[in-house]
């Protein structure tokens, strides 16, 4: 995958065009996986995408060019970052110029980026820590899985969770190879 992304991007970050510390970044939530749901991004971009509130506004001026990228995953990340930074003024202007088809816009909005804070469904663990798609959590008590004889044991680590964007109490994750719905009051973010 990394080789294909390097070829597609000419070995440059698909967001800011940096050539150092490039890694494959999966744009969540994924449907099929594969090349179309990944981008090649530098360490700086990835760290700022994954840690809201720590963005360097000037770094993201690169979106003026990358938002026009023909790869849908790049467009989705550009839309999300412009939405996150829109209060600064110029990102709102770029966002107003950007066009995404309905499926791409739904993918971009799937993480809740771009919603007004009062409309956003916020998932919190047992300690009140905000959970995001892709986070890892640990179960704080044994949970019987409805519809099966499986019991998810206390201390089980659940990686790469997905959020239910309609209900703040539900997340999804894989336990023992099975995708289950977990109530947020029984998890702690790792």
Residue, then its C-alpha position, 0 to 999 in steps of 0.5 A: x500500500x505504501x508503495x502505491x501511495x508513494x507513486x500516487x503522491x510522487x512521494x510527498x505528503x498529499x496535504x502539505x507536500x512535505x517529503x520527510x516522515x511520510x506514513x500511511x494514514x487511514x481516513x476513518x471510518x472505512x468501508x472496504x479498506x484499500x488505497x482509496x481510503x488512505x492517504x500519504x501524510x507527513x508526521x506533522x499533518x497526522x499529529x495535528x489531525x489526530x489531536x484537535x486543538x493543537x493545530x498550527x493554523x499557518x501549516x494548514x494554508x496548504x489546504x488551499x491547493x490540496x483540497x482540489x486533489x482528485x483523490x477522495x480521501x484527500x478531499x475528505x481530510x481537507x474538508x474536515x480540517x477546514x471545518x475544524x479551523x473555520x473560525x479563523x476566517x480563511x478556512x471558512x472561505x475555502x470551505x465555501x468554495x469546496x464541492x463534495x458529492x453526497x457520498x463524499x460529504x457523508x464520509x467527511x461528516x461521519x466523524x462529526x467534524x463540521x457540526x456545530x458544538x451544540x448539535x454534535x453527539x459527544x461520546x465520553x468514557x466512564x471518566x468523562x474523557x472524549x472518545x473519537x473514532x479510531x481510539x483504543x479503550x479498555x473494558x472496566x467490567x465483564x460484559x455479556x454480549x447479547x445474542x451470543x454466549x460470549x462474555x467480553x472480560x474486564x481489562x479487554x483492550x478494544x482498538x480502533x473503535x467506531x462511534x454511533x453518530x446518533x447515540x452518545x452512549x454507544x460505540x462499536x469495536x472488535x472483541x475476539x474477532x466479533x464486532x460488538x456494540x459497547x456502552x460507553x459507561x463501561x469503557x476507559x480510554x487508553 
